[in-house]
């Protein structure tokens, strides 16, 4: 095994490939519902059903995509880089169809939306699972992993927030067809260029084991391991809440704050709040451990923002809440990827099998399932409240629903996620330290 350190060039490549992974789902979760209602003329209820049915159906395939990726042959280009590149190109092409198909069609808009949305759910996991499988195979050094986790978390948030800042400025307003065309084309080119360039600079040091690989039955055994299912269950709850908030944000700024461009300023404040949290993660992890710090981060960005309901139109309170959200995300994002890598090592230690793709597939499933449920909830509630895309001023009930989605629902679901993770996740800092020693000893014996 090549135990050399991760080079600066690799870290830059890792930044690029992670940035390339961000825009597709970020744009879909933030803008697709309002694009379909305000530009394509689809009803919120039809869109809600689309998000719910398509995401649940194609989410089931994620563990099998992970299984297939784990069983691909190891090539001279690596094990995970080829599916990462191919998956990105195919997913990006379908991303264009997802937006432009319903927009230009004179009939069958909803059918095109269903087909392209389901295809996104099949193709995105190929690129996403391949990328999320890279961290455990790039290095076995825990300090290097923590550094890469911090890089991944930092640039994930920077990428999300860069879209949050730039998208409203590119669009102008949420009914501007030309603005969506510009935005989608820019994002598609950026995704392909950054991912392909980044993937060519990565190195896979931990090679797949020779011999028989795990089977379908083994895959279900892997999924049933306590660290895997408890992380997955907690993630489902808080990610659904976060997606609900993210989906309705555009409606909040458009119809309650009456200033979509204010969203750009909020994104900038959020970026500023992320940096101190990112800088503190390493020291706080040493003092609190990953598990406790992760729970704290979830509380800060998922629960504290409920105070927004005290004065929903106050820009001062909005900025304060934005700082909470940014700081909490700055704590959580690096830890998310580090915990995933720890879970992969746990599986190898307990079962003797490396299953990066299977473990990473749950992250992709969580993203898509959350987008399905989290995107459907606001759609159904807005339809129930009488949302009408042709009205500049919406009914009072629509405003109430927006506020419930922006703070109330995320708070409830995040609390449940925190309780699940705190109760069932078994790898405390003490257990993690022991696991690192045991996994290194096991790998040393295999190499002798």
Order of alpha helices (4+ residues) and beta strands (2+ residues): alpha-alpha-alpha-alpha-alpha-alpha-alpha-alpha-alpha-alpha-alpha-alpha-alpha-alpha-alpha-alpha-alpha
